[in-house]
């Protein structure tokens, strides 16, 4: 029997989605986990991956069609399987030979897991499928472009055909849209266009090439792979590293736009998780397994990694992880991001700890030295706007944490004013919860010896 290709649910309120583009034409070869088509809603845009290997047939929705969640939009036949009459009884779109680029599809087995991590479990559609037009116009030669680029082009009122793409196989990225508009549009249009308008304030930044920065400390045994939190960097682990002892091997990853990692545009938590999967694979190429440790936003990414790369995670330790509830003190995050002087940074840093007096003026001055670059503050402001829109956490990782089968511990300060410790009680699952008296949002800095003892156990 052929495999159904179903329009999935991208966000919790979604009932319909607009099919933006097919990446593979009728009759084209697909690989399980590879990009199959893009869908867009009022809130999100994402790629949908192929659920199986085979050839694509009986496409029933064309680019631009609004389709109900759960609607079957195509079928995939296994190699050698006879292609019969459309199982849905609907005339297929005209078969058109796919482009050469469409015949070679990269296998990305983690893509489906990323989609679930970012949007929560898929829910079977209750809504009835919308009435399909009598005829369809399939565009197999539509330019390759990311969902974010398509939305940006539509918002700017330009066609993708003339935009040079800088991505793999010439795929158009969102930044390519901005660069194209900067080159061809008059200044008065640029000033009013949200696609290319500079962020509030004087700072403007540009994406940088290269992989995320990975640093290591040699030692004996299974390494601990560490992912820091938002606005921090790998150096923030120094107190905990000392408490863990010098013999334990460590692997540290800097988030994009943090520490020594390149600045990157992040369109969603799912995209950030995809970047972290790539960095994880690079960092652990010679390792059978690692102990995974994450703080705050890094904790959310650690949950995603443990869900996607479960067989390579020996244990999972989470310090005040994001993604377990909507509440977060966005004012403090943005206060840190926007601070351009030590005097304005210090009050926000003091909210991170249960003992504000421990954050001295000298400490704030040293912290500000690492944040002097306006471009660094600008890229982090953009990330905050994407990851914490309207001051909430829109990504839900409770189901992913509930699936964790490796030994897992959550460590949270009782005086955490950034993310409420009660969110530790939200997910189901078998894991330990350690609530630390006298600690705020950064217990690995406030009381590293106590945190190290928990991780060591």
C-alpha positions in Angstrom: 0.0 0.0 0.0 1.3 3.5 -0.7 2.2 5.8 2.1 -0.1 8.8 2.7 1.5 12.3 2.7 -0.6 14.4 5.2 -0.7 18.1 5.8 0.5 18.3 9.5 -0.4 20.6 12.3 2.3 23.3 12.7 0.9 25.2 15.7 -1.8 24.4 18.2 -4.4 26.8 16.7 -3.9 25.6 13.2 -6.8 24.2 11.2 -5.6 24.9 7.7 -2.4 25.7 6.0 -1.3 27.1 2.6 0.9 24.7 0.6 3.7 27.0 -0.6 5.8 24.8 -2.8 6.6 21.2 -3.7 10.3 20.4 -3.6 9.7 17.2 -5.6 7.6 16.9 -8.7 5.0 14.2 -9.6 6.9 10.9 -10.2 10.1 12.2 -8.4 12.2 10.0 -6.1 12.0 10.9 -2.4 13.9 9.7 0.7 12.4 9.4 4.1 13.1 12.6 6.2 13.9 14.7 3.2 12.1 18.0 2.5 8.9 17.3 0.5 6.9 20.5 0.6 6.5 23.8 2.5 3.4 25.0 4.3 2.6 28.4 5.7 0.1 29.7 8.3 -0.5 33.1 9.8 2.0 32.2 12.6 4.6 29.9 11.1 6.2 28.5 8.0 8.0 25.1 7.8 9.2 22.3 5.7 7.4 19.0 5.7 9.5 15.9 5.4 8.8 12.8 3.5 7.4 10.0 5.7 8.8 7.2 3.5 11.2 6.3 0.7 9.8 5.9 -2.8 8.3 7.9 -5.7 5.8 10.7 -5.3 2.4 10.3 -7.1 -1.2 11.5 -7.0 -0.5 15.1 -5.8 -3.8 16.7 -5.0 -2.8 20.2 -3.8 -0.9 22.8 -5.7 1.2 25.8 -4.5 -1.2 28.4 -3.1 -3.9 26.0 -2.2 -5.4 26.3 1.4 -5.7 22.8 2.8 -7.2 21.4 6.0 -4.9 19.8 8.6 -4.9 16.0 8.1 -5.7 16.2 4.4 -3.9 13.7 2.2 -2.0 15.7 -0.4 -0.1 12.9 -2.1 1.0 9.3 -1.9 4.5 7.7 -1.9 4.9 4.3 -3.6 7.7 2.0 -2.6 10.3 1.0 -5.2 8.8 -1.6 -7.5 5.2 -1.0 -6.2 2.6 -0.6 -8.9 1.2 2.9 -9.2 -2.6 2.4 -9.5 -5.5 4.8 -9.5 -5.5 7.7 -7.1 -6.5 6.1 -3.7 -8.5 9.3 -3.0 -10.4 9.1 -6.3 -9.1 12.6 -7.3 -7.4 13.3 -10.5 -3.6 13.8 -10.0 -1.8 17.0 -11.1 -0.1 16.7 -14.5 3.1 14.8 -14.2 6.2 16.9 -15.0 9.8 15.7 -14.9 11.5 17.1 -11.8 14.6 19.2 -12.0 17.9 17.5 -11.6 18.2 19.0 -8.1 14.9 17.4 -7.1 16.2 13.9 -8.1 18.9 14.0 -5.5 17.3 14.3 -2.0 19.4 14.5 1.1 18.2 12.2 3.9 17.6 14.1 7.2 16.1 11.5 9.6 16.0 13.9 12.5 13.8 16.4 10.7 10.5 14.8 11.7 11.6 14.7 15.3 12.5 18.4 15.2 9.1 19.3 13.9 7.5 17.5 16.8 9.8 18.9 19.3 9.1 22.5 18.1 5.3 22.2 17.6 4.3 19.4 20.0 2.7 16.1 19.1 0.8 16.1 15.8 -2.9 15.9 16.4 -5.2 14.2 13.9 -7.4 16.6 12.1 -11.0 17.0 13.0 -11.8 19.6 10.4 -13.1 18.5 7.0 -10.9 19.1 4.0 -11.6 22.2 2.1 -13.1 21.9 -1.4 -10.3 21.5 -3.9 -10.4 23.4 -7.3 -11.3 21.4 -10.4 -7.9 22.0 -11.9 -4.4 22.6 -10.5 -1.4 24.4 -11.7 1.7 22.6 -10.5 5.0 24.5 -10.6 7.8 22.0 -10.4 10.3 24.6 -11.4 9.5 27.1 -8.6 12.7 28.4 -7.2 14.2 26.6 -4.2 13.6 28.7 -1.1 13.2 28.4 2.6 9.7 29.0 4.0 11.0 32.2 5.7 12.3 33.4 2.4 9.0 32.8 0.7 7.1 34.7 3.4 9.6 37.6 3.2 9.3 37.7 -0.6 5.5 37.7 -0.4 5.6 40.5 2.2 7.9 42.5 0.0 5.9 41.9 -3.1 8.7 40.4 -5.2 9.0 37.2 -7.2 11.6 34.7 -6.2 12.7 34.0 -9.8 15.1 36.8 -9.9 16.6 36.5 -6.4 20.1 34.8 -6.3 20.1 32.1 -3.7 23.1 31.6 -1.3 21.9 28.3 0.2 22.6 24.7 -0.8 21.8 24.0 -4.4 21.1 27.8 -4.9 18.3 27.8 -2.3 17.0 31.3 -1.5 17.4 32.3 2.1 15.6 35.1 4.0 18.8 37.1 4.0 18.9 36.8 0.2 15.6 38.6 0.0 16.9 41.4 2.1 20.1 41.7 0.1 18.1 41.7 -3.2 15.8 44.5 -1.9 18.8 46.5 -0.7 20.3 46.3 -4.2 17.2 47.1 -6.3 14.7 49.0 -4.1 14.7 52.8 -3.6 15.5 54.1 -0.1 12.0 55.3 0.7 10.7 51.7 0.1 13.5 50.2 2.2 12.7 52.4 5.1 9.1 51.1 5.3 9.8 47.4 4.5 10.0 45.1 7.5 11.9 42.6 5.6 15.0 44.8 5.3 14.3 47.6 7.8 17.2 47.8 10.4 16.3 46.8 13.9 15.4 49.5 16.5 18.5 51.4 17.4 21.8 52.0 15.6 23.1 48.5 15.6 22.9 46.5 12.3 24.4 43.0 12.0 25.0 40.6 9.1 25.0 36.8 9.3 28.4 35.1 9.4 29.5 31.8 7.8 31.0 28.9 9.6 30.0 26.2 12.1 29.1 26.8 15.8 32.1 27.1 18.0 33.1 24.0 19.9 35.7 23.9 22.7 37.0 20.9 24.7 38.8 19.9 27.8 40.5 16.5 27.7 40.1 13.9 30.4 39.1 10.3 31.1 35.7 8.8 30.8 32.5 9.8 29.0 32.5 13.6 28.2 29.9 16.0 29.5 28.6 18.1 26.6 27.5 21.5 27.9 25.1 24.0 26.3 24.9 27.4 27.9 21.9 29.7 28.3 20.7 32.8 26.4 23.1 35.8 26.5 25.8 33.7 28.2 28.7 31.8 26.6 30.8 28.7 27.3 33.0 30.6 29.8 30.0 30.8 32.1 30.5 27.1 33.0 33.9 27.9 34.6 32.7 27.7 38.3 31.0 24.4 37.6 33.9 23.0 35.7 36.2 23.6 38.6 33.7 21.9 40.9 33.4 18.9 38.6 37.2 18.3 38.9 39.9 18.4 36.3 39.7 14.8 35.2 36.3 14.9 33.6 36.4 15.5 29.8 34.2 18.4 28.6 32.7 19.5 25.3 31.2 23.0 25.1 29.0 24.5 22.3 28.4 28.2 21.9 25.0 29.2 20.7 24.8 31.2 17.4 25.5 34.8 18.1 27.1 34.0 21.5 30.7 33.5 22.5 32.9 32.6 19.6 30.1 31.2 17.4 29.1 33.1 14.2 26.1 35.3 14.1 23.1 33.6 12.5 19.5 34.4 11.8 17.2 32.1 13.7 13.7 31.8 12.4 12.3 29.5 15.0 13.2 27.2 17.9 13.1 24.2 15.5 15.7 25.9 13.3 17.9 26.6 16.3 17.5 22.9 17.4 18.5 21.8 13.8 21.7 24.0 14.2 22.4 22.3 17.5 22.0 18.8 16.0 24.6 19.7 13.4 27.0 21.0 16.1 26.3 17.9 18.3 27.1 15.6 15.4 30.4 17.5 14.7 31.3 17.6 18.4 30.6 13.9 19.1 31.9 12.4 15.9 34.5 10.3 17.8 32.3 9.6 20.8 29.9 6.7 21.3 27.9 8.7 23.9 28.0 11.8 26.1 26.4 13.1 29.2 24.3 16.1 28.2 24.0 19.2 30.3 22.1 22.4 29.5 21.1 25.6 31.2 17.9 27.6 30.5 17.7 27.9 26.7 20.5 25.5 26.5 18.4 23.2 28.6 15.6 23.3 26.1 18.1 22.5 23.3 19.4 19.6 25.5 15.9 18.2 25.7 15.5 18.4 21.9 18.9 16.7 21.4 18.1 13.9 23.9 14.9 13.3 22.0 16.5 13.3 18.6 19.9 11.6 19.4 18.6 9.5 22.3 21.0 6.5 21.7 24.0 8.8 22.1 23.0 10.5 25.3 24.1 8.6 28.4 22.4 11.0 30.9 20.5 14.3 30.8 21.1 17.1 33.3 18.9 20.2 33.0 19.4 23.5 35.0 16.3 25.7 34.9 15.4 24.5 31.4 13.2 26.5 29.1 10.4 24.9 27.2 8.3 23.5 30.1 5.8 26.3 30.4 4.9 29.7 28.9 6.1 32.0 31.7 9.5 33.7 31.5 10.8 37.1 32.7 11.3 38.6 29.2 11.9 42.0 30.7 15.1 40.8 32.3 16.3 39.0 29.1 15.7 42.1 27.0 17.2 44.3 29.7 20.5 42.3 29.5 20.3 42.3 25.7 19.9 46.1 25.4 22.2 47.2 28.1 25.1 49.2 26.6 26.7 50.3 29.9 27.6 48.4 33.1 25.3 50.7 35.1 22.3 49.6 33.1 23.4 45.9 33.0 24.0 45.4 36.7 20.3 45.6 37.9 19.3 43.0 35.4 22.1 40.7 36.3 21.1 40.9 39.9 17.8 39.4 39.0 19.5 36.2 37.9 20.7 35.3 41.4 19.1 34.7 44.8 21.8 36.9 46.4 21.7 40.2 44.4 24.6 41.7 46.5 26.9 39.1 45.0 26.7 40.9 41.6 29.1 43.7 42.3 29.7 46.8 40.1 33.1 45.2 39.2 31.4 42.0 38.1 28.9 44.0 35.9 31.8 46.0 34.4 33.6 42.7 33.5 30.4 41.3 32.0 29.8 44.4 30.0 33.2 44.2 28.4 32.1 40.9 26.8 29.0 42.7 25.4 30.5 45.9 24.0 29.9 44.9 20.4 26.6 46.4 19.3 26.2 43.8 16.6 26.3 41.0 19.3 23.5 42.8 21.2 21.5 43.2 18.0 21.7 39.6 17.0 20.7 38.5 20.5 17.8 41.0 20.5 16.5 39.4 17.2 16.8 35.9 18.7 14.9 37.0 21.8 12.1 38.4 19.6 11.9 35.1 17.7 12.2 32.7 20.6 10.3 34.6 23.2 7.6 36.7 21.3 5.5 38.9 23.4 7.4 37.7 26.5 6.4 34.1 26.4 7.9 30.7 25.6 6.0 29.5 22.6 7.9 26.1 22.2 6.6 23.2 24.3 9.1 20.4 25.2 7.1 18.6 27.9 6.3 15.7 25.6 9.9 15.4 24.5 11.1 15.3 28.1 8.5 12.7 29.0 10.0 10.5 26.3 13.5 10.7 27.8 14.6 7.1 28.7 18.1 8.0 29.9 18.8 8.9 33.6 17.6 12.5 33.9 17.8 15.2 36.5 16.3 18.7 36.7 18.1 21.2 38.9 16.3 24.4 39.8 16.8 27.3 42.2 13.8 28.0 44.4 14.5 31.7 44.1 14.6 31.7 40.3 12.9 34.9 39.1 13.5 34.2 35.4 11.7 30.9 34.9 9.4 29.6 37.7 10.7 26.4 39.2 7.1 25.1 39.3 7.5 24.4 35.6 9.7 21.4 36.6 6.4 19.7 37.7 4.7 20.1 34.4 6.1 17.2 32.3 5.3 13.5 32.9 8.2 11.1 33.1 10.6 9.3 35.5 13.3 11.9 36.5 14.7 13.5 39.6 13.9 17.1 40.5 16.3 19.0 42.7 15.0 22.3 44.1 17.9 24.2 45.6 17.3 26.6 48.4 19.3 29.9 48.2 19.7 29.7 44.4 18.2 31.7 41.6 18.4 31.1 37.8 22.1 30.3 37.8 22.8 27.7 40.5 25.8 26.4 38.5 27.4 29.8 39.3 25.8 30.5 42.7 26.5 27.1 44.2 28.6 25.1 41.8 29.7 22.4 44.3 26.1 21.4 45.1 25.2 21.3 41.4 28.4 19.3 40.6 27.5 16.7 43.2 24.1 16.2 41.7 25.5 15.8 38.2 28.2 13.4 39.4 25.6 11.1 40.9 
